[in-house]
């Protein structure tokens, strides 16, 4: 009886260790070791079937992330407040114009350690040229692209 209990305990311990190794293997392929700096280029774009001329978004950086450079995009936005590497949030308008597809900006992001390169988005608005209505249908960020979609 004692021998069976010992074998059962060893089997359970081996399964727990194997499970832990599998877990580390799955997540370890996407994580960097501490002290490693990784760089990503993130494009922030807008796509809409209805022409728009104003947009806003609060953009938050992931933990451990630093914006190395921020290049203006093709939207031709005039920003109410300067968009900076310290605060990539924006409120802007296309003065005297409109668009259905453009790039707000592209930024180079570096992350120290195992952090995720995904930016946070909140308070997003996409305003139509005609009628000044909010036409936002979705807003999301992945590892290399953030997209605001209108109706």
C-alpha positions as CSV (number, residue, x, y, z in Angstrom):
1,X,0.0,0.0,0.0
2,X,2.8,2.4,0.9
3,X,4.6,1.6,-2.4
4,X,1.4,2.4,-4.4
5,X,1.0,5.7,-2.6
6,X,4.7,6.6,-3.3
7,X,4.3,5.7,-7.0
8,X,1.0,7.7,-7.2
9,X,2.7,10.7,-5.6
10,X,5.7,10.5,-8.0
11,X,3.3,10.2,-11.0
12,X,1.3,13.2,-9.8
13,X,4.6,15.2,-9.3
14,X,5.8,14.2,-12.8
15,X,2.5,15.2,-14.4
16,X,2.6,18.6,-12.5
17,X,6.2,19.1,-13.6
18,X,5.3,18.2,-17.2
19,X,2.3,20.5,-17.2
20,X,4.5,23.4,-15.9
21,X,7.1,22.7,-18.6
22,X,4.5,22.7,-21.3
23,X,3.1,26.0,-19.9
24,X,6.5,27.6,-19.9
25,X,7.1,26.3,-23.4
26,X,3.9,27.8,-24.8
27,X,4.3,31.1,-23.1
28,X,8.1,31.2,-23.2
29,X,8.2,31.4,-27.0
30,X,6.5,34.8,-26.9
31,X,8.3,36.2,-23.9
32,X,11.7,37.7,-23.8
33,X,14.2,37.3,-21.0
34,X,14.7,40.1,-18.5
35,X,17.2,42.6,-19.8
36,X,16.3,42.0,-23.4
37,X,15.1,45.0,-25.4
38,X,12.8,44.3,-28.4
39,X,11.7,46.8,-31.0
40,X,8.4,47.0,-32.9
41,X,7.0,49.3,-35.6
42,X,3.3,50.0,-34.9
43,X,1.1,51.6,-37.6
44,X,-2.0,53.5,-36.4
45,X,-4.6,53.6,-39.3
46,X,-8.2,54.5,-39.9
47,X,-10.6,52.8,-42.3
48,X,-14.2,53.9,-43.0
49,X,-16.8,53.6,-45.8
50,X,-18.2,57.0,-44.7
51,X,-15.8,60.0,-45.1
52,X,-14.5,61.4,-41.8
53,X,-12.6,64.5,-40.9
54,X,-12.0,64.2,-37.2
55,X,-10.7,61.5,-34.9
56,X,-9.6,61.2,-31.3
57,X,-8.1,58.3,-29.2
58,X,-6.4,57.9,-25.8
59,X,-3.4,55.7,-26.5
60,X,-1.6,54.0,-23.6
61,X,1.8,52.4,-23.8
62,X,2.3,48.9,-22.4
63,X,4.5,48.5,-19.3
64,X,8.2,48.8,-20.0
65,X,7.6,50.4,-23.4
66,X,9.3,53.5,-24.8
67,X,8.5,55.3,-28.0
68,X,11.8,55.7,-29.9
69,X,10.3,57.6,-32.8
70,X,6.9,58.8,-34.0
71,X,6.4,59.6,-37.7
72,X,3.3,61.5,-39.0
73,X,1.0,59.5,-41.3
74,X,-1.0,60.3,-44.5
75,X,-4.2,61.6,-42.8
76,X,-3.1,65.3,-42.9
77,X,-4.5,65.8,-39.4
78,X,-4.1,69.0,-37.6
79,X,-3.7,68.0,-33.9
80,X,-5.4,70.0,-31.1
81,X,-2.5,68.9,-28.8
82,X,1.0,67.8,-29.9
83,X,1.3,64.1,-30.2
84,X,4.6,63.1,-28.4
85,X,6.5,59.9,-27.7
86,X,5.6,60.4,-24.0
87,X,1.9,60.7,-24.9
88,X,0.8,59.2,-28.3
89,X,-2.9,60.1,-27.7
90,X,-4.4,62.4,-30.2
91,X,-7.3,64.7,-31.1
92,X,-7.2,65.9,-34.7
93,X,-9.1,67.1,-37.7
94,X,-8.6,67.2,-41.5
95,X,-9.1,70.9,-42.1
96,X,-11.0,71.5,-45.3
97,X,-10.8,67.9,-46.2
98,X,-11.9,64.3,-45.6
99,X,-10.7,60.7,-45.9
100,X,-12.0,57.2,-45.8
101,X,-8.6,55.5,-45.3
102,X,-5.3,56.9,-44.0
103,X,-2.4,56.4,-41.5
104,X,-2.5,58.6,-38.4
105,X,1.2,57.8,-37.5
106,X,3.8,55.1,-37.3
107,X,5.8,54.7,-34.2
108,X,8.9,52.6,-33.3
109,X,8.4,51.1,-29.9
110,X,11.0,49.4,-27.7
111,X,10.1,47.1,-24.8
112,X,12.5,46.0,-22.1
113,X,11.9,42.5,-20.9
114,X,8.9,40.2,-21.5
115,X,6.2,42.9,-22.0
116,X,3.6,42.8,-24.8
117,X,3.9,45.3,-27.7
118,X,0.1,45.9,-27.7
119,X,-1.0,49.5,-27.2
120,X,-4.1,50.3,-25.2
121,X,-7.0,52.3,-26.7
122,X,-9.8,54.2,-25.0
123,X,-12.1,57.2,-25.6
124,X,-12.0,56.7,-29.4
125,X,-14.2,58.8,-31.6
126,X,-14.4,59.0,-35.4
127,X,-16.4,61.9,-36.7
128,X,-18.1,62.0,-40.1
129,X,-17.5,65.0,-42.4
130,X,-21.2,65.3,-43.2
131,X,-23.4,65.7,-40.1
132,X,-20.6,65.5,-37.6
133,X,-21.8,62.2,-36.3
134,X,-19.7,59.6,-34.5
135,X,-19.3,56.8,-37.0
136,X,-17.0,54.5,-35.0
137,X,-17.7,50.8,-35.4
138,X,-14.6,49.4,-33.8
139,X,-11.1,50.1,-32.5
140,X,-8.4,47.6,-31.8
141,X,-4.6,47.2,-31.4
142,X,-2.5,44.2,-32.3
143,X,1.2,43.7,-32.0
144,X,2.1,45.8,-35.1
145,X,-1.1,47.7,-36.0
146,X,-3.9,49.7,-34.4
147,X,-7.0,50.2,-36.5
148,X,-10.0,52.5,-36.0
149,X,-12.9,51.4,-38.2
150,X,-15.9,53.5,-39.1
151,X,-19.2,52.6,-40.6
